[in-house]
Amino acid sequence: MPGVSVAEVRILSIQSSVAYGHVGNSAAAFPLQRLGHEVWPVNTVHFSNHTGYGRWRGPLLDPSDVSEVIAGVAERGVLPGCDAVLSGYQGAEAVGEVVLDAVAQVKAANPAAVYCCDPVMGDVGRGFFVRPGIPEFMRDRVVPAADLVTPNQFELEFLTDRTIATATDLLDTVEALRAAGPRTVLVTSVQTEQTPADTIEMVAVDDEGAWSVHTPLLPISVNGAGDLTAALFLAHTRDAGPRAALERTASSVFAVLAATHDGGHREIALVAAQEAIAHPRADFPATRLH
């Protein structure tokens, strides 16, 4: 496969962690490293496995402990070299405040740094799976502070208090979200009236325009694919425009999901599909929407 030439990006990734499987930092760090980037993972929990199994063990870290780890990183004098902050699931408002403080510290040290927020809250069919108050906190405090956000369609509708039925609805809703703060938006799990049957869509929008890509809809439901998507899109936007970043992300994520489906795995097949992450193909060309 053709390689992708990238400049090293240093990413402070504040997310959950599991010993078994791939969600949060356990889904983001390895793919970013395979792309040649430096990752500083700060864990907000350290569980035996993700909660989708129904049972798990391990600690939910106190926000003060998370803050202490970030303070220790800052004491190494490396924040001026930090290019991005990445966050995902936030189980409590206090953790979100720690993330926002870290973003402020990084941006004070390096004004060119970006904050990528994956506003993990819920999904179609499941509704919200975070505790009450978190969706509003994400909408009112976290998302407006982000430069790049990666909601799924359900989350985008909540963040903007709109309903999406058509492709025009989607673009109008994204513009409403961009007006709240983030300049770059990647919408995942898109299915509008214009989305072809048996496909799933991702749409990327920034100041340069809007692009869409469709991939086959596989008959699987897994945890961690959103964490992988956010990490890859952040990485690719650092050295490519939104169209190329979208195409590379879609290609790699589909390859991982296809390997997961074909192998009958419960966890996303990051290791098995790592070459498709390190050397993404443009298997799914993006279409310009405007």
JOMOCOR-V333281 format. One record per run of one state. SS is the DSSP state (H for helix, E for strand, C for the rest). FROM is the first residue (numbers start at 0). LEN is the number of residues. If there is no record, write none. Layout:
BEGIN
SS&FROM&LEN + SS&FROM&LEN
END
This chain:
BEGIN
C&0&9 + E&9&9 + C&18&6 + H&24&10 + C&34&3 + E&37&10 + C&47&3 + H&50&3 + C&53&4 + E&57&3 + C&60&2 + H&62&13 + C&75&3 + H&78&3 + C&81&2 + E&83&4 + C&87&5 + H&92&17 + C&109&4 + E&113&4 + C&117&4 + E&121&2 + C&123&3 + E&126&2 + C&128&5 + H&133&12 + C&145&2 + E&147&2 + C&149&2 + E&151&1 + H&152&8 + C&160&6 + H&166&13 + C&179&4 + E&183&7 + C&190&8 + E&198&8 + C&206&2 + E&208&8 + C&216&8 + H&224&13 + C&237&4 + H&241&22 + C&263&10 + H&273&5 + C&278&8 + E&286&2 + C&288&2
END
